[in-house]
Amino acid sequence: MDEKFIFPQRLKTISFALMAIGLIGTAASFFLYSDEEGVQRWWANMLLNAVFFHGISMAGAFFLAATYVAYNGSITVFKRVPEAVAGFMPYSALLLLLVLIFGHSSLYEWTHADVVESDPLIHAKVGYLNLPFFFGRFAFFVGILLLLSYLMRKNSLAEDQHGGITYYKKNLTVGSLFLLFFAIYISVTSWDWLMSLDPHWYSTMFGWYTFASFWVTGIAVMTLVVVYLKKRGYLEVVREGHLHDLGKLMFAFSVFWTYLVFCQFMLIWYANIPEETGYFRQRYDHYMWLFYTIFIMNFIAPFLVLMSRDAKRKMQILIIAACIIIVGHFIDFYLIVMPGTVGNKGGFGLPEIAPPLFFAGLLIFVVFTNLTKANLIPKNHPFLDESLHHTT
């Protein structure tokens, strides 16, 4: 119960190498693509990565809050993993804020006064789409969720020291508040950071759609971390039943994501209203192979790979499924961001390769550093015994 994680030097070196290569490549691409279109493409890639990796960290905190509120004890033995992933939130939030501060004029056409004045539809949204309110919403929602995530982690560590159920009850309250604000946050921020890239288009399902993508990607990342720890000899108390639960979550929310994407697309296609179909028309005409790829990687592949009970209990299969899901949903966000910023001029080069390397390296370093700061197993958690005997 006092098991401590030691950050392997090899993994630490890999994380530093990814950060260094990514940072150098990102900086080089900024100077190599210095024309107007290149700068816009650079900022679009920075937004894509900042939003995507921030969503992963938020998924870790959401996982914790949801399991507290649901009184779910099965995940207790690997609860430190979502805590460690949620610990990436301050870094991802800061990087995202910097991208929005310095890149908003290249990303969002509604930030240009001449465009607003000449476009009646954008002008009608100026009460919502204006920079002071835009950054005010960022500070309010992200700030509150950062605070609540910090409190959940603080109470969890205090529980390790003092025991009892006082800290669990505190986290039950904090988790409830987190879910309340998160429900509003996910819609508002998806409208702000992503949907406003196409200010003439709107969808009432967009917040759910982005949530499903962040959520299943976060589960995939947490699954990879749990499997890595087990392969390194840690978390011996994590059994096939726990792995099965992670596999079920990846399977279920891949289907959930597909349901939301299909409903959004089908209803807009069926209505055939020009101002709504334009969003999909642009992506289908100019990014057709990616348009179909995301359905293969985010639904068909996880559905087939994780369909059987045995598959959800085998670490190698979980690794394959998790990697497919992470890459597939990154492509999904590429399809959201790029057509809305650079139109049909998106590509695959240094601006697309370097930033994910930096963000992935930073995520690895922060997550595994966080794992070293507490016992891997929360020994005084009131549901620990239930988790130790969990079977599926």
Secondary structure as the mmCIF struct_conf table of DSSP 4:
data_model
#
loop_
_struct_conf.conf_type_id
_struct_conf.id
_struct_conf.beg_label_comp_id
_struct_conf.beg_label_asym_id
_struct_conf.beg_label_seq_id
_struct_conf.end_label_comp_id
_struct_conf.end_label_asym_id
_struct_conf.end_label_seq_id
HELX_RH_AL_P HELX_RH_AL_P1 GLN A 9 LEU A 32
TURN_TY1_P TURN_TY1_P1 TYR A 33 TYR A 33
BEND BEND1 ASP A 35 ASP A 35
HELX_RH_AL_P HELX_RH_AL_P2 GLU A 36 VAL A 69
TURN_TY1_P TURN_TY1_P2 ALA A 70 TYR A 71
TURN_TY1_P TURN_TY1_P3 SER A 74 ILE A 75
HELX_RH_3T_P HELX_RH_3T_P1 THR A 76 PHE A 78
TURN_TY1_P TURN_TY1_P4 LYS A 79 LYS A 79
HELX_RH_AL_P HELX_RH_AL_P3 ARG A 80 ALA A 86
TURN_TY1_P TURN_TY1_P5 GLY A 87 PHE A 88
HELX_RH_AL_P HELX_RH_AL_P4 MET A 89 LEU A 107
HELX_RH_3T_P HELX_RH_3T_P2 GLU A 109 THR A 111
HELX_RH_AL_P HELX_RH_AL_P5 ALA A 113 SER A 118
HELX_RH_AL_P HELX_RH_AL_P6 PRO A 120 ALA A 124
TURN_TY1_P TURN_TY1_P6 LYS A 125 TYR A 128
BEND BEND2 LEU A 129 ASN A 130
HELX_RH_AL_P HELX_RH_AL_P7 LEU A 131 HIS A 162
BEND BEND3 GLY A 164 ILE A 165
HELX_RH_AL_P HELX_RH_AL_P8 THR A 166 THR A 189
HELX_RH_PI_P HELX_RH_PI_P1 SER A 190 LEU A 194
HELX_RH_3T_P HELX_RH_3T_P3 MET A 195 LEU A 197
BEND BEND4 ASP A 198 ASP A 198
TURN_TY1_P TURN_TY1_P7 PRO A 199 HIS A 200
TURN_TY1_P TURN_TY1_P8 THR A 204 MET A 205
HELX_RH_AL_P HELX_RH_AL_P9 PHE A 206 LYS A 231
TURN_TY1_P TURN_TY1_P9 ARG A 232 GLY A 233
TURN_TY1_P TURN_TY1_P10 GLU A 236 VAL A 237
HELX_RH_AL_P HELX_RH_AL_P10 GLU A 240 ALA A 271
TURN_TY1_P TURN_TY1_P11 ASN A 272 ASN A 272
HELX_RH_AL_P HELX_RH_AL_P11 PRO A 274 HIS A 286
BEND BEND5 TYR A 287 TYR A 287
HELX_RH_AL_P HELX_RH_AL_P12 MET A 288 PHE A 295
HELX_RH_PI_P HELX_RH_PI_P2 ILE A 296 ILE A 300
HELX_RH_AL_P HELX_RH_AL_P13 ALA A 301 VAL A 305
TURN_TY1_P TURN_TY1_P12 LEU A 306 LEU A 306
BEND BEND6 SER A 308 SER A 308
TURN_TY1_P TURN_TY1_P13 ARG A 309 ASP A 310
HELX_RH_3T_P HELX_RH_3T_P4 ALA A 311 ARG A 313
HELX_RH_AL_P HELX_RH_AL_P14 MET A 315 THR A 341
TURN_TY1_P TURN_TY1_P14 VAL A 342 VAL A 342
HELX_RH_3T_P HELX_RH_3T_P5 GLY A 343 LYS A 345
BEND BEND7 GLY A 349 GLY A 349
HELX_RH_AL_P HELX_RH_AL_P15 LEU A 350 LEU A 371
TURN_TY1_P TURN_TY1_P15 THR A 372 LYS A 373
BEND BEND8 ALA A 374 ALA A 374
BEND BEND9 LEU A 376 ILE A 377
TURN_TY1_P TURN_TY1_P16 LYS A 379 ASN A 380
TURN_TY1_P TURN_TY1_P17 PRO A 382 PHE A 383
HELX_RH_AL_P HELX_RH_AL_P16 LEU A 384 LEU A 388
TURN_TY1_P TURN_TY1_P18 HIS A 389 HIS A 389
#
